[in-house]
Amino acid sequence: MILMRKTFFAKLKKGFTLVELIVVVAILGIFATIAAISMSSVKTATQKKSAQTAITSYWKSTENYFYTLNSGFGGAPSTSMLQTLAGDKLQTLSTKAPSSVSKGKIYIQYSVNSGNLNSKYAVVKIVYNYNGKYYVSTDGNTVTGPKNSI
């Protein structure tokens, strides 16, 4: 009778050992790490594409604005006028290189060529601070970044 009890309870004793549970948790941890890394790269790529879209849009708006000025309509470039045309992300429109750009803002550097009235004003560089990371373009098409500083 005692022997029968031991074998009966031995058959009922089913479950996972501690080692099996640790192995499963370790495998799930590895999968979670892989997923987090791939999501991080997707996020970075999305941010860069968003920054590139904004920079390209501002580059074209600024070129159109300068075309108007170079055609003899209007005076000197103004930040407030370009903000009216292009949107509120613009922080500064200046001939000086940027030293800092506020988060979420765009800095446009331009040149003045007083000898040629048809192309007196031209865009030199656009810097965009997107979520604390800097994206820079010097031609309106290619964007470098993200960078931690200008």
C-alpha positions in Angstrom: 0.0 0.0 0.0 2.8 2.5 0.9 4.6 1.6 -2.3 1.4 2.3 -4.3 1.0 5.7 -2.7 4.6 6.8 -3.7 4.2 5.8 -7.3 0.7 7.5 -7.4 2.1 10.8 -6.1 5.2 10.5 -8.3 2.9 10.5 -11.3 0.9 13.5 -10.1 4.0 15.6 -9.5 4.3 17.4 -12.8 5.6 20.9 -13.5 8.7 22.8 -14.6 12.0 22.8 -12.8 13.8 26.0 -11.9 16.4 25.5 -14.6 13.7 25.2 -17.3 12.1 28.4 -16.1 15.4 30.3 -16.1 16.2 29.1 -19.6 12.7 30.3 -20.9 13.1 33.7 -19.2 16.6 34.1 -20.7 15.3 33.3 -24.2 12.5 35.8 -23.8 15.0 38.4 -22.6 17.1 37.8 -25.8 14.0 38.3 -28.0 13.1 41.5 -26.1 16.6 42.9 -26.6 16.6 42.1 -30.3 13.2 43.8 -30.7 14.3 46.9 -28.7 17.4 47.3 -30.9 15.5 47.0 -34.1 12.9 49.5 -32.9 15.6 52.0 -32.0 17.1 51.9 -35.6 13.6 52.3 -37.0 13.0 55.3 -34.8 16.3 56.9 -35.8 15.6 56.4 -39.5 12.1 57.9 -39.1 13.5 60.9 -37.3 16.1 61.5 -40.0 13.5 61.2 -42.8 11.3 63.7 -40.9 14.2 66.1 -40.5 15.1 65.7 -44.1 11.6 66.5 -45.2 11.5 69.7 -43.0 14.9 70.8 -44.2 14.0 70.3 -47.9 10.8 72.2 -47.5 12.5 75.1 -45.7 15.3 75.1 -48.3 12.8 75.4 -51.2 10.7 78.1 -49.3 13.8 80.1 -48.6 15.0 79.8 -52.2 11.6 81.0 -53.5 11.7 83.9 -51.0 15.3 84.8 -52.1 14.2 84.5 -55.8 11.5 87.1 -55.1 14.0 89.4 -53.3 16.6 88.9 -56.1 14.0 89.8 -58.7 13.7 93.3 -57.1 10.6 92.7 -55.0 11.2 93.5 -51.3 14.3 94.6 -49.4 16.6 92.6 -47.2 15.7 89.1 -46.0 13.7 89.0 -42.7 13.0 86.1 -40.3 9.4 87.2 -39.7 8.6 87.3 -43.5 10.1 83.8 -44.0 8.2 82.6 -40.9 5.0 83.9 -42.6 5.8 82.0 -45.8 7.3 78.8 -44.4 6.0 78.2 -40.8 6.8 78.7 -37.2 9.7 76.3 -36.9 12.1 78.9 -38.1 14.3 80.3 -35.3 16.7 82.5 -37.3 17.6 83.6 -40.8 21.1 85.0 -40.7 24.4 85.4 -42.5 26.3 84.1 -39.5 27.0 80.4 -38.8 24.7 79.0 -36.1 26.2 78.5 -32.6 23.0 77.0 -31.1 19.5 76.1 -32.3 16.6 75.7 -30.0 14.9 72.3 -29.8 12.3 71.9 -32.6 13.6 75.0 -34.5 15.4 75.6 -37.8 18.3 78.0 -38.4 18.9 79.1 -41.9 22.3 80.6 -42.9 22.5 82.6 -46.1 25.1 84.5 -48.1 25.0 88.0 -49.6 26.6 88.5 -53.0 26.1 92.2 -53.6 28.0 92.1 -56.9 25.4 90.0 -58.6 21.8 91.3 -58.2 20.2 88.2 -59.8 21.6 85.9 -57.1 22.3 88.4 -54.4 20.9 86.1 -51.6 21.6 82.4 -51.5 21.0 79.6 -48.9 24.3 78.3 -47.4 23.2 75.9 -44.7 20.1 74.8 -42.8 20.4 73.3 -39.3 17.4 71.6 -37.6 17.3 70.7 -34.0 15.0 67.7 -34.0 14.4 66.3 -30.4 17.8 67.5 -29.2 19.7 66.1 -32.2 21.1 68.3 -35.0 20.5 67.6 -38.7 22.4 69.7 -41.2 22.1 70.3 -45.0 24.4 72.4 -47.2 22.6 71.7 -50.5 18.9 71.1 -49.6 19.0 67.5 -50.6 21.4 65.6 -48.5 21.1 65.7 -44.7 23.8 64.7 -42.2 22.9 63.7 -38.7 21.9 63.0 -36.1 24.7 64.9 -34.3 24.9 65.9 -30.6 26.3 69.3 -31.5 26.4 71.7 -34.4 
